[in-house]
Structure formats: C-alpha cells, structure tokens
C-alpha cells in the first residue's frame, strides 16, 4: 500500500490531546523540580532573590520596590504571594506568606497557607503594611474574585494599615476588552473596594501601552508597562485616610 | 547601605526568560506525554487542506510535526501564512487589521492565532457595534474590519482561567482568506 503522505507522517506517533491543565495529572505532585519551575514562572521577583543573595556588593531592586519601601509605615509588614523574601534585608519585621509549600525548602521563615483567611488566623489583625505585587495566585480570575481575596486580606490589617496592591490587566479574565474602557474598568473597581471595605484609595497608577508606528511603519510588540509588578497599581489605607504617598 | 551592600534601584525590567521555550517547559509538567489540541488542529488544517508551502511566523517554539520541506522562507512563495507569534496580538487593533492586509497581499490565505488577553492592549475606543461576549466580539471586529476577506473562526469558546496553555499557543484561531 502506498503512503498517503504527510497525513500518515504525524498520525503514526500521535499523542493524546490536551486542552486544559486539569485534563491529565501534572507530575508536580511527585517532582519538586517541576513544582519549583512552576513557582518561579509565576513569581518573577524570585529572580531578584536568586541574584541578590549571591551578590556581596549590592542589592538590586526596581523602582516599584523602592516606592513601596519609601512609603511603608513603621511596624509589621506582610508580603503575600509575591516572593517577598527578596526584600528581607530592606524591611524590618517582615512576614512572608506564600501558598506554595516549595518556598519553605529555600526560605524556611515563610508562612505557607492554603486559604487567604489563614493569614489573619495565623497572625491576627496585626499588620501596619500589607503588600501584594502581581501575585499569580490573585489573577487569572474575574474582578469579583479579586475582591474576595481582598476581603480576606483586610482581616489581618490594623486600622490605618497601608495596602499596596498591583496586578496586570491582561490576566484579569472574562471582560470585553473591545467595548470596555480599561482605565474606567479598573478605577471603578478600586472605588467599589473603597466603599465596600473601608479601604480608602489614596494613590493609583493605571497605565497601558503606547503604540506608535516606528520608522518602518510597524508597531512595537511590547507588553503593557511593568509586566513584573503589574500595570494596575493601587495603594489603599484601611479605615483611615491620613497618609500621603510620596 | 544594608549589610555592607549598596542598594541599586533600576527601572522595572522584564524578568521573563522563557518566551520561546515556554511550550517546552509546560510540556515537561506532563512528562511530554501529551500534545496541545490546538497544535493538532493546525497540523490537521494544513494537511487536510493540502497546503504544501507554509510560511510560519513563530515566537514560542511549537515543534509542529510536519515535514520541514513543507515550510518556506518567503511569504510570497507560500500557499498559507501561519502566524502563531503572539506579539502581533499586542499590536493596537488598527495595527492588527493593517498587518492582516499586508499578509494577505503577500499570500491570500492566512491562519492567524491571536491571544485574546492582549487584544486592544492600548485601550482605544472601537467604533463598531460588537457582541457583549468578548470571544464573539473579536470575531465580529475582524469581520467588520476586513470587508474583502472571508473569515472563519476556528476557535473553541471557553473562559480562560489561565489554564489553557494560551502562552504556549494563542487561543483564538482564524482562517482568513482574501477574496
């Protein structure tokens, strides 16, 4: 029988097809290396920790890190889901909370939780600063789910606590990017949070890519600004409105 | 100065290192046992429609299981342009339409993959009446903006909770033919 050409070429060795992460089990249940790779892919600032712990001369941070550090109040700071250990040398009384058990293997001081409500259960309402920077665990959901997360964070905040929260618009799902004004969408979300949770919005920075043709008549293919920290940034103050953000 | 170290502050920089390799990394999560359905769809589309000269614009390596002889280095020589490079999804909407027209001027048949999460990245008002469902809106926007083209939506509709390998291969697939 004659070969029918390319069709047979690839069908001979055809694998089972996959469409969704949960179609088949991942190997990370048994393979800690895969757990670590998955964690790293979602926690970009981990790269800074890897770099800084080996560098004896300097600590590298970015301008958003400096913005946070410059605006922190004295007292206790919680960084959740953001590889916050890379700021350990720069923030006193720091509590790092993560949801990936693998973190404990390289940063034993981390608190590992499953549900966000455990942050308050473990620590109480003690934090003067609460920081979540582009946490992969907080995105890939609708904004109402982000709101649910925030409702759990505030349980661990003291009155007057500063809440630094940032994420990427491209990883908030199930909204129509073609007929929705992006800026209003995310600003209205912050205003909703403000009203419902006594979180006063005292600063925000919402930026989208500028797209202009270059000399060849082509557009750049750059992402929205600050893929690392997120292009949607808010600072809220819990229950009070007394702080000035620099 | 902390622990005798200087603090160096830099502008936020991209810490992503794995764009081209992203699919291969995700394949390792499953011991390379499975194949992304959308890749199979592309291979089937090419093979079953007897395309033989593919000009592939790629970013993330897809490892298509098609003979190397089926690929050409020039869009002008191709019988199908295949675009899986998600960078074009980050063009502004008008730029995506202009680019599609450039491609179909070179070769009238185009298989275009778009990453839905980047569409209208720069937040511009679109002066078209579009469906409220975002996935249908993308198709409608293409159809209304490309009047002399026939557009077939080859995508599956689902809400993407970040678990559909979209950064390995963009999720919205269109066959676009200039008529």
Interface residues (C-beta under 8 A of the other chain):
Chain A: X6 X7 X9 X10 X13 X14 X15 X16 X17 X18 X19 X20 X21 X22 X23 X24 X26 X27 X28 X34 X37 X38 X41 X44 X45 X47 X48 X55 X56 X57 X58 X59 X60 X61 X62 X63 X64 X65 X66 X89 X90 X139 X140 X141 X170 X171 X173 X174 X175 X176 X177 X178 X179 X181 X182 X183 X208 X209 X210 X211 X213 X219 X221 X222 X223 X224 X225 X226 X227 X228 X229
Chain B: X2 X3 X5 X6 X7 X8 X9 X10 X11 X12 X13 X14 X15 X16 X18 X25 X28 X29 X30 X31 X33 X34 X35 X36 X37 X38 X40 X43 X47 X48 X65 X66 X67 X70 X87 X88 X90 X91 X92 X93 X95 X116 X117 X118 X119 X120 X121 X122 X123 X125 X126 X130 X132 X133 X134 X137 X138 X141 X156 X159 X160 X161 X162 X163 X164 X165
